[in-house]
Amino acid sequence: MANIDTSLRGLWAAIIMTVSLTIAIATTGIFWSTGMQVSGALAAGGTAFIGAATLGITVRRFVAA
């Protein structure tokens, strides 16, 4: 089982990063459309990306263990 988990690690990382990027883009768009300055909207999107990626990796490790 550990051998299969190792071979799928890259695939799961790609899925998690793609979903995190989608969440970050949506967050940036929402904050920017509400009238926030560009720098604030980008900061919110970056924070959402880091949070979603960290959560996704942690949940994957918890479920796979």
C-alpha contacts under 8 A as a table, 3 or more apart, distances in Angstrom:
res1	aa1	res2	aa2	distance
1	M	4	I	5.29
1	M	5	D	6.34
2	A	5	D	4.98
2	A	6	T	6.21
3	N	6	T	5.23
3	N	7	S	6.47
4	I	7	S	5.23
4	I	8	L	6.41
5	D	8	L	5.30
5	D	9	R	6.22
5	D	64	A	7.85
6	T	9	R	5.27
7	S	10	G	7.14
8	L	11	L	5.23
8	L	12	W	6.26
9	R	12	W	5.27
9	R	13	A	6.16
10	G	13	A	5.03
10	G	14	A	6.16
11	L	14	A	5.13
11	L	15	I	6.26
12	W	15	I	5.06
12	W	16	I	6.07
13	A	16	I	5.16
13	A	17	M	6.07
13	A	57	I	7.56
14	A	17	M	5.21
14	A	18	T	6.06
15	I	18	T	5.18
15	I	19	V	6.21
16	I	19	V	5.27
16	I	20	S	6.05
16	I	53	A	6.26
16	I	56	G	5.93
16	I	57	I	7.13
17	M	20	S	4.93
17	M	21	L	6.02
17	M	53	A	6.13
18	T	21	L	5.10
18	T	22	T	6.25
19	V	22	T	5.05
19	V	23	I	6.25
20	S	23	I	5.09
20	S	24	A	6.15
20	S	48	A	7.63
20	S	49	F	5.14
20	S	50	I	7.73
20	S	52	A	5.27
20	S	53	A	5.48
21	L	24	A	4.97
21	L	25	I	6.15
21	L	49	F	5.99
22	T	25	I	5.19
22	T	26	A	6.21
23	I	26	A	5.15
23	I	27	T	6.06
23	I	45	G	7.83
23	I	48	A	6.83
23	I	49	F	6.67
23	I	52	A	7.53
24	A	27	T	5.06
24	A	28	T	6.07
24	A	44	A	7.88
24	A	45	G	4.41
24	A	46	G	6.34
24	A	47	T	7.81
24	A	48	A	5.33
24	A	49	F	4.92
25	I	28	T	5.15
25	I	29	G	6.17
25	I	45	G	6.35
26	A	29	G	5.11
26	A	30	I	6.13
26	A	45	G	7.76
27	T	30	I	5.13
27	T	31	F	6.15
27	T	41	A	7.74
27	T	44	A	6.79
27	T	45	G	5.28
27	T	48	A	6.97
28	T	31	F	5.30
28	T	32	W	5.98
28	T	41	A	4.99
28	T	42	L	5.76
28	T	44	A	6.29
28	T	45	G	4.63
29	G	32	W	5.13
29	G	33	S	5.94
29	G	41	A	7.46
30	I	33	S	5.23
30	I	34	T	6.40
31	F	34	T	5.33
31	F	35	G	6.98
31	F	36	M	5.91
31	F	40	G	7.95
31	F	41	A	5.22
31	F	44	A	7.45
32	W	35	G	5.48
32	W	36	M	5.10
32	W	37	Q	6.64
32	W	38	V	6.46
32	W	41	A	5.33
33	S	36	M	7.24
36	M	40	G	6.27
36	M	41	A	6.17
37	Q	40	G	5.40
37	Q	41	A	6.27
38	V	41	A	5.10
38	V	42	L	6.09
39	S	42	L	5.19
39	S	43	A	6.14
40	G	43	A	5.02
40	G	44	A	6.18
41	A	44	A	5.09
41	A	45	G	6.22
42	L	45	G	4.99
42	L	46	G	6.08
43	A	46	G	5.07
43	A	47	T	6.10
44	A	47	T	5.11
44	A	48	A	6.13
45	G	48	A	5.01
45	G	49	F	6.14
46	G	49	F	5.03
46	G	50	I	6.25
47	T	50	I	5.23
47	T	51	G	6.08
48	A	51	G	5.11
48	A	52	A	5.94
49	F	52	A	5.24
49	F	53	A	5.97
50	I	53	A	5.28
50	I	54	T	6.03
51	G	54	T	5.24
51	G	55	L	6.04
52	A	55	L	5.09
52	A	56	G	5.94
53	A	56	G	5.07
53	A	57	I	6.13
54	T	57	I	5.30
54	T	58	T	6.10
55	L	58	T	5.13
55	L	59	V	6.02
56	G	59	V	5.21
56	G	60	R	6.09
57	I	60	R	5.12
57	I	61	R	6.22
58	T	61	R	5.20
58	T	62	F	6.14
59	V	62	F	5.00
59	V	63	V	6.07
60	R	63	V	5.20
60	R	64	A	5.94
61	R	64	A	5.15
61	R	65	A	6.00
62	F	65	A	5.42
